[in-house]
Amino acid sequence: MTAPLSDELAGALISAPVATIRARAAADARFLRALARTALADGLPRPELRALNARNAARRVLDHARRMSSVIPAAADGVRPAEMAD
């Protein structure tokens, strides 16, 4: 779904991981929403179901990015999420 990281984006990953995660998630969500619009217009079977699945995937991508955005700064400060605690 996503292209490999370019050199400039790889540098941004080190310096601003939260911004990179959010930017990638926004791009993926845009792609999935466009896929939903295409599903409704392409004439293949069950377009409503395929569009719904694509929109739900976009929502899950954005939710995951929000969760990761809150975990990364805490991990950088040495705080471990409850699932990772010993």
TORVEXLUM-527712 format. One record per residue (C-alpha): residue number from 1; residue in three letters; x, y, z. Coordinates in nm, 4 decimals, decimal comma. Layout:
DRENTI     n   res          x          y          z
DRENTI   NUM   ala          X          Y          Z
...
END
This chain:
DRENTI     n   res          x          y          z
DRENTI     1   met     0,0000     0,0000     0,0000
DRENTI     2   thr     0,2809     0,2428     0,0768
DRENTI     3   ala     0,5947     0,3149    -0,1174
DRENTI     4   pro     0,9356     0,2466     0,0350
DRENTI     5   leu     1,0844     0,5283     0,2377
DRENTI     6   ser     1,2819     0,7801     0,0379
DRENTI     7   asp     1,6131     0,9155     0,1682
DRENTI     8   glu     1,4606     1,2459     0,2763
DRENTI     9   leu     1,1697     1,0715     0,4496
DRENTI    10   ala     1,4085     0,8333     0,6242
DRENTI    11   gly     1,5863     1,1381     0,7693
DRENTI    12   ala     1,2526     1,2754     0,8876
DRENTI    13   leu     1,1781     0,9403     1,0500
DRENTI    14   ile     1,4766     0,9836     1,2782
DRENTI    15   ser     1,4165     1,3503     1,3578
DRENTI    16   ala     1,0365     1,3596     1,3750
DRENTI    17   pro     0,8875     1,0110     1,3941
DRENTI    18   val     0,5415     1,1269     1,5001
DRENTI    19   ala     0,5070     1,3629     1,2043
DRENTI    20   thr     0,6256     1,0909     0,9688
DRENTI    21   ile     0,3778     0,8372     1,1042
DRENTI    22   arg     0,0924     1,0841     1,0752
DRENTI    23   ala     0,1893     1,1892     0,7226
DRENTI    24   arg     0,2129     0,8287     0,6052
DRENTI    25   ala    -0,1218     0,7455     0,7687
DRENTI    26   ala    -0,2884     1,0459     0,6037
DRENTI    27   ala    -0,1546     0,9392     0,2635
DRENTI    28   asp    -0,2720     0,5806     0,3155
DRENTI    29   ala    -0,6149     0,6997     0,4298
DRENTI    30   arg    -0,6481     0,9209     0,1209
DRENTI    31   phe    -0,5582     0,6244    -0,0993
DRENTI    32   leu    -0,8129     0,4001     0,0733
DRENTI    33   arg    -1,0872     0,6613     0,0458
DRENTI    34   ala    -1,0118     0,6982    -0,3249
DRENTI    35   leu    -1,0335     0,3206    -0,3516
DRENTI    36   ala    -1,3779     0,3382    -0,1874
DRENTI    37   arg    -1,4947     0,5943    -0,4435
DRENTI    38   thr    -1,3596     0,3770    -0,7241
DRENTI    39   ala    -1,5390     0,0717    -0,5841
DRENTI    40   leu    -1,8696     0,2543    -0,6084
DRENTI    41   ala    -1,8097     0,3550    -0,9695
DRENTI    42   asp    -1,6354     0,0563    -1,1285
DRENTI    43   gly    -1,9399    -0,1646    -1,1828
DRENTI    44   leu    -1,7948    -0,4761    -1,0195
DRENTI    45   pro    -2,0072    -0,6863    -0,7803
DRENTI    46   arg    -2,0954    -0,5662    -0,4283
DRENTI    47   pro    -1,9645    -0,2086    -0,4581
DRENTI    48   glu    -2,1198    -0,0913    -0,1289
DRENTI    49   leu    -1,9431    -0,3649     0,0683
DRENTI    50   arg    -1,6068    -0,3009    -0,0962
DRENTI    51   ala    -1,6408     0,0742    -0,0380
DRENTI    52   leu    -1,7366     0,0173     0,3249
DRENTI    53   asn    -1,4342    -0,2072     0,3769
DRENTI    54   ala    -1,2016     0,0529     0,2244
DRENTI    55   arg    -1,3460     0,3327     0,4403
DRENTI    56   asn    -1,3153     0,1163     0,7520
DRENTI    57   ala    -0,9546     0,0385     0,6643
DRENTI    58   ala    -0,8837     0,4120     0,6296
DRENTI    59   arg    -1,0380     0,4722     0,9709
DRENTI    60   arg    -0,8275     0,1932     1,1260
DRENTI    61   val    -0,5082     0,3318     0,9679
DRENTI    62   leu    -0,5751     0,6746     1,1199
DRENTI    63   asp    -0,6657     0,5279     1,4603
DRENTI    64   his    -0,3474     0,3232     1,4658
DRENTI    65   ala    -0,1395     0,6290     1,3758
DRENTI    66   arg    -0,3018     0,8226     1,6619
DRENTI    67   arg    -0,2180     0,5443     1,9061
DRENTI    68   met     0,1396     0,5184     1,7786
DRENTI    69   ser     0,1787     0,8961     1,7989
DRENTI    70   ser     0,1010     0,8845     2,1698
DRENTI    71   val     0,3320     0,5876     2,2374
DRENTI    72   ile     0,6448     0,7092     2,0549
DRENTI    73   pro     0,7119     1,0252     2,2633
DRENTI    74   ala     0,6566     0,8284     2,5831
DRENTI    75   ala     0,8950     0,5561     2,4664
DRENTI    76   ala     1,1566     0,8182     2,3835
DRENTI    77   asp     1,1308     0,9447     2,7420
DRENTI    78   gly     1,1790     0,5946     2,8806
DRENTI    79   val     0,8143     0,5278     2,9682
DRENTI    80   arg     0,6871     0,1850     2,8662
DRENTI    81   pro     0,3229     0,1195     2,7715
DRENTI    82   ala     0,1256    -0,1060     3,0055
DRENTI    83   glu     0,1323    -0,3952     2,7539
DRENTI    84   met     0,5137    -0,3878     2,7532
DRENTI    85   ala     0,5667    -0,3533     3,1275
DRENTI    86   asp     0,7385    -0,6450     3,3003
END
